[in-house]
Amino acid sequence: MELIEINSEKCIKCGICIDACPTRALVMGKNGPEAGQPQNCNKCGHCVAICPQEAIDNKNTPLVNQPVLKEFPVLNEATAQQFLRSRRSIRCYKNTAVPRDKLLKLVEIARFAPTASNRQGVSYTIIEDKEILKRVTEATIEWMEAEILKKTPSHWSFPIHVRAYRENGIDNILHDAPHLILATASNDLLNGRENTIFSLAYLELFATALGLGSCWAGLIEMCILAKYKPLLELFNIPQDKVITGAVMVGYPKYTFKRLADRNPLAVTWL
C-alpha cells in the first residue's frame, strides 16, 4: 500500500480529505484523491477521520484503527461547561493506592492530546513506590532550604513549605498523594513542554471521570527545572530525555459541593 488507498466505489471526489489535510500531502487526481507529496504526511489521520464515505485509507493512520464517531458534539454545551468547571486541583488525598489499570487509562487518554505538527513524543513515568515519593518530597524541601539561603530565593512560599514540613511533618510538596506522574520528552523535541501541557490537561480532565483527583506538582517542577541532581537521580530518566511536567494523582479525600468562580472575563475585540 502506498500512502493512501481509495475505494473507488465509495469515493465521490468531494475533496474534503484534501481540504482537511494540514500539510497539503494530498491532491485531487483524475480518479480521486492522490498523495501528491507523501513525504509531507504527519500522520494526523484527518483525511481518514473526515471522509463521509469511509472511502480513504492511510497507511500511517489506518481506517481500522479509527473508531466510528456516532455523533458530534459528544457533549452538549451545558454538560461540557459543568464538566470542565467541576475539575478542581486536589491537595487532600485518601491513603489509598490507585490500581494500575486506572493509572494506565490516564496516560492512555493523555497520548491523544494534540501536539505541534503531530510530533507526539511525550512519554510517562508513573511513580507508585511510597519510599521514592517520600524522598521526592525530602529532596524538594532540601532544595528549597538551599534557595532560602540565597538573597533572592526562587519563590516567596519556600519558607512556609519548609517550616510546615520540618516542624509539623506536613507535606505541601506532594500533599501525600499516592502517585506522581512525570511526563518526559526527547531532548531535541521541539515544543516538548507545550505538548506536555496539553497531554497532562487531558489527563487531569479525564481523571475526574475515573473518580480520581489530580494537581500539577509545581514545586517539584521548579526543582526539576533548577536541575537539582538529588531529585533528578530519583527518577532514573534516560539521558536522551528530559522531564517536561509532573502531576500528582490519587483519590480525593473530600468532595467539592460547588463550582468555584473566577475573575471576571477580560476580552478585547479587534
Summary of the structure (lengths in Angstrom):
residues: 270
radius of gyration: 23.1
end to end distance: 48.2
largest distance: 76.8
contacts: 725
relative contact order: 0.14
helix: 38%
strand: 16%
